[in-house]
Amino acid sequence: MVSQALSPPAHHDVCPWWKAYTFDNPIRKLFHPPHKVLGAYINQGMTVMDVGCGMGHFSIGMAKLVGESGKVIAVDLQQKMLDVMLKRAKRARVAQRIFPHRCEADNIELREQADFILAFWMVHEVNDKSGFFAQLKSNLASKGKILIAEPKFHVTSKDFERTLEVAQSSGLSCIGKPAIRFCLAAVVEAR
Ligand SMILES: C[S@@+](CC[C@H](N)C(=O)[O-])C[C@H]1O[C@@H](n2cnc3c(N)ncnc32)[C@H](O)[C@@H]1O
């Protein structure tokens, strides 16, 4: 029997922890190098958030970019994802800068403000996108930015545009569409 801690929560379409090994593995550095994908948005000393962090490919990269004086809040629904992320972060010697936070599907439950928020390959798994973006906006520091990246092989351009419309109606404006391999991506900020 699979223990409750290991099973994904009752929520449709959430990536089960075991599936994350298929894309979050050493080869990923070749097509999603964190410093190239995120270097333009993150400076040393920042507080940043990786929402839907999974096994931490980007949380660890973000911890390197914020340096010793910075902080990464790594948020996920699944404890198993946070456990693997932290184990990998310890191996990379950046665990002290990463603060794991287990959230609920429709409630991030964080009051902290972040200079930058990453939502990578996870928005399509969120049921209440409008509520989700409103929460991210409330967690965004003044002049902060959110990078949304969705998997091209899973999300159509039309669906992605619909997601951006929801973000827009939650008070976020699209300020750019960076090219990221295998992704449909947009940077948004508060209006
Ligand atoms: C496909 S994985 C991507 C993980 C990671 N961002 C990456 O790029 O490797 C999606 C992750 O989002 C998490 N997730 C889904 N819905 C969520 C929500 N509403 N709040 C927080 N995390 C969520 C899942 O548990 C899973 O770990």
The ligand as an SDF file (V2000), in Angstrom:
LIG
                    3D

 27 29  0  0  0  0  0  0  0  0999 V2000
    5.1200   19.0080  -13.6850 C   0  0  0  0  0  0  0  0  0  0  0  0
    5.6910   19.3890  -12.0610 S   0  0  0  0  0  0  0  0  0  0  0  0
    6.9140   20.6660  -12.3870 C   0  0  0  0  0  0  0  0  0  0  0  0
    7.8660   20.8330  -11.2420 C   0  0  0  0  0  0  0  0  0  0  0  0
    8.9100   21.9280  -11.4020 C   0  0  0  0  0  0  0  0  0  0  0  0
    8.3330   23.2430  -11.4860 N   0  0  0  0  0  0  0  0  0  0  0  0
    9.7980   21.6690  -12.5830 C   0  0  0  0  0  0  0  0  0  0  0  0
    9.7640   22.4280  -13.5650 O   0  0  0  0  0  0  0  0  0  0  0  0
   10.5620   20.6830  -12.5160 O   0  0  0  0  0  0  0  0  0  0  0  0
    4.3650   20.3310  -11.3450 C   0  0  0  0  0  0  0  0  0  0  0  0
    4.4910   20.5180   -9.8390 C   0  0  0  0  0  0  0  0  0  0  0  0
    3.5070   21.4680   -9.4080 O   0  0  0  0  0  0  0  0  0  0  0  0
    2.9250   21.0190   -8.2020 C   0  0  0  0  0  0  0  0  0  0  0  0
    1.6010   21.6540   -8.1000 N   0  0  0  0  0  0  0  0  0  0  0  0
    0.4880   21.4210   -8.8420 C   0  0  0  0  0  0  0  0  0  0  0  0
   -0.5150   22.2210   -8.4660 N   0  0  0  0  0  0  0  0  0  0  0  0
   -0.0350   23.0030   -7.4700 C   0  0  0  0  0  0  0  0  0  0  0  0
   -0.5960   24.0610   -6.6810 C   0  0  0  0  0  0  0  0  0  0  0  0
   -1.8650   24.4440   -6.8240 N   0  0  0  0  0  0  0  0  0  0  0  0
    0.1870   24.6550   -5.7550 N   0  0  0  0  0  0  0  0  0  0  0  0
    1.4770   24.2270   -5.5930 C   0  0  0  0  0  0  0  0  0  0  0  0
    2.0600   23.2460   -6.2950 N   0  0  0  0  0  0  0  0  0  0  0  0
    1.3110   22.6460   -7.2270 C   0  0  0  0  0  0  0  0  0  0  0  0
    2.9140   19.5090   -8.3170 C   0  0  0  0  0  0  0  0  0  0  0  0
    2.8240   18.8830   -7.0630 O   0  0  0  0  0  0  0  0  0  0  0  0
    4.2550   19.2450   -9.0260 C   0  0  0  0  0  0  0  0  0  0  0  0
    5.3010   19.0880   -8.1140 O   0  0  0  0  0  0  0  0  0  0  0  0
  1  2  1  0
  2  3  1  0
  2 10  1  0
  3  4  1  0
  4  5  1  0
  5  6  1  0
  5  7  1  0
  7  8  2  0
  7  9  1  0
 10 11  1  0
 11 12  1  0
 11 26  1  0
 12 13  1  0
 13 14  1  0
 13 24  1  0
 14 15  1  0
 14 23  1  0
 15 16  2  0
 16 17  1  0
 17 18  1  0
 17 23  2  0
 18 19  1  0
 18 20  2  0
 20 21  1  0
 21 22  2  0
 22 23  1  0
 24 25  1  0
 24 26  1  0
 26 27  1  0
M  CHG  2   2   1   9  -1
M  END
$$$$
